[in-house]
């Protein structure tokens, strides 16, 4: 008997639910379909605006990135090292490009791996550089490094691991060209 009551109760609940879903029957000649509106109360509890899973207490917390004396020194250092590896006329491929790899972005390396090194004329890079950086953008800066041909501009970019890579280079403006 209990089994029949459960079936009857389930059937009545289904009929009641379906009756509440349908809108008033369409007027003659109308082709409007019944509509349903989901409300926060009708959605499963996991569809709320809160987190879907408990936070992992051991997960690393995001940290704010900002320019610091250390990050400025690291960005400048990578640009100076890059320029020291770049400004070596007479160095053949692939040794020239291999020396740049630790300091250059992958995109820049794709270009340098195909460069004809016989056209390199820059030499005597300075042992220091000057960083120009916007405090509101701690991911990018420009380091100026002097050479035999004048100052080169090296765009540096902070990597996800916090290290720096040269992402672009701009030779000095030459007079008469």
Rosetta blueprint (number, residue, H / E / L):
1 X L
2 X H
3 X H
4 X H
5 X H
6 X H
7 X H
8 X H
9 X H
10 X H
11 X H
12 X H
13 X H
14 X H
15 X H
16 X H
17 X H
18 X H
19 X H
20 X H
21 X H
22 X L
23 X L
24 X L
25 X L
26 X L
27 X L
28 X L
29 X L
30 X L
31 X L
32 X L
33 X L
34 X L
35 X L
36 X L
37 X L
38 X L
39 X L
40 X L
41 X L
42 X L
43 X L
44 X L
45 X H
46 X H
47 X H
48 X L
49 X L
50 X L
51 X L
52 X L
53 X L
54 X L
55 X L
56 X L
57 X L
58 X L
59 X L
60 X L
61 X L
62 X L
63 X L
64 X L
65 X L
66 X L
67 X L
68 X L
69 X H
70 X H
71 X H
72 X H
73 X H
74 X H
75 X H
76 X H
77 X H
78 X H
79 X H
80 X H
81 X H
82 X H
83 X H
84 X H
85 X H
86 X H
87 X L
88 X L
89 X L
90 X L
91 X L
92 X L
93 X L
94 X L
95 X H
96 X H
97 X H
98 X H
99 X H
100 X H
101 X L
102 X L
103 X L
104 X E
105 X L
106 X H
107 X H
108 X H
109 X H
110 X H
111 X H
112 X H
113 X L
114 X L
115 X L
116 X L
117 X H
118 X H
119 X H
120 X L
121 X L
122 X L
123 X L
124 X L
125 X L
126 X L
127 X L
128 X L
129 X L
130 X E
131 X E
132 X E
133 X E
134 X L
135 X L
136 X L
137 X L
138 X L
139 X L
140 X E
141 X E
142 X E
143 X E
144 X E
145 X E
146 X E
147 X E
148 X L
149 X L
150 X E
151 X E
152 X E
153 X E
154 X E
155 X E
156 X E
157 X E
158 X E
159 X L
160 X L
161 X L
162 X L
163 X L
164 X E
165 X E
166 X E
167 X E
168 X E
169 X E
170 X E
171 X L
172 X L
173 X L
174 X L
175 X L
176 X L
177 X L
